[in-house]
Amino acid sequence: MLQRAMTGAPPTILQVLPRLQTGGVERGTIEMAQAICEAGWRAVVASEGGRMERELTRLGAVHVTLPLATKNPLKIKRNVAALSQVIKDHQVSLVHARSRAPAWSALKAARACGVPFMTTFHGTYNMGYFGLKQKYNAVMAMGDRVIAISQFIRRHILSNYQIDDSLIRVVHRGVDFEKFDPDKVSAERMIALSTRWRLSDDEPVIMLPGRLTRWKGQLLLIDALKQLKDLRFRCLLVGSDQGRTAYRQEIERAIDAAGLRDRVQVADDCHDMPAAYMLADVVVSASTDPEAFGRVSAEAQAMGRPVIAPDHGAAPEIVQHHQTGWLFAAMHPGSLATMLREALTLDRQARAVYAQRAMAHARASFSKDQMCTKTLAVYQELLSERGA
């Protein structure tokens, strides 16, 4: 548990985001709310709510329901007054915005109330035609401090927005090692998934976790697997189509066209990813667009699974080439096939070495506690500057 960070009256941190439904931004918000409460501070979250709201309130945090997912300029303006009232009612010491639309309201409310404002920059964001969205995105670089979730994102911010590098703090996203721990996954959980997916004990398993959307690279992986037909393997594409039925059908056609129907399976969503990782011999991230972080690569390594990832975005910060996994030339199925062949032909001893290095690397660099501690330090830095 994190220790109490300050003496005297505890600060109140307001986190602002669109919803508390699902996703990495939402999970990070919940994790920080827990860390804030464990530090003896007060945590307030403003959003439209969602299924994760109950989890937040169980931690002892306060949730304020506001229409913060809106992109309507008039409603964003009205949210300024609403957030200003939240800041006054809860005696908020610092505002932390995690998404663009609510960040505009939060920025103006924080400035009007004279409290520090900071952001977490979670992605590269779409610039739109001729960079028209750049002005809309720019609010995420307007904080008194800006957390970048990777060095890749830090470089992106400096290249595209007017900000002093001294205001940016790199804080990688964190893995929950209470959940992603090989020793805590029972045989029963693994057997249940293996039975559901009809896996055999003698076939190496290649796994690509990620929702079925084109940029996650499922088609790229299928293209690479065509070059590995001389090897035994089973490939699982684990993720929901979230209504993208046309893309799912395209994947199924690509599997048939490649002659891989008996080897590649679309496994749909999985609610026990730790057990899923334990069934994999190698985990693939094949994103065609550079990822801002890449939680799959960190989680898989935490479970002792070697990872193959593209050599762009934040992946080179997470995967150590030929140490904890492999980096392939982005968008290049031949390069991916080469790395897959190396992974699938490792002997038992080499696989064990990769597993130990992967777990050690993940625990040293990407823990949830480390993420929370570093973020609390940014809060403290800003509060100290204001004499709070």
Secondary structure, DSSP 8 states (H G I E B T S, - for coil): ------SSS--EEEEE-S-SSSSHHHHHHHHHHHHHHHTT-EEEEEES--TTHHHHHHTT-EEEE--TT---HHHHHHHHHHHHHHHHHTT-SEEEE-SHHHHHHHHHHHHHHT--EEEEE-S-----GGGTTHHHHGGGG-SSEEEESSHHHHHHHHHHS---GGGEEE----B-TTTS-GGG--HHHHHHHHHHHT--TTS-EEEEES-S-GGG-HHHHHHHHGGGTTS--EEEEE---TT-HHHHHHHHHHHHHTT-TTTEEEEE--S-HHHHHHH-SEEE---SS--SS-HHHHHHHHTT--EEEESSTTHHHH--BTTTEEEE-TT-HHHHHHHHHHHHT--HHHHHHHHHHHHHHHHHH-BHHHHHHHHHHHHHHHHHHTT-
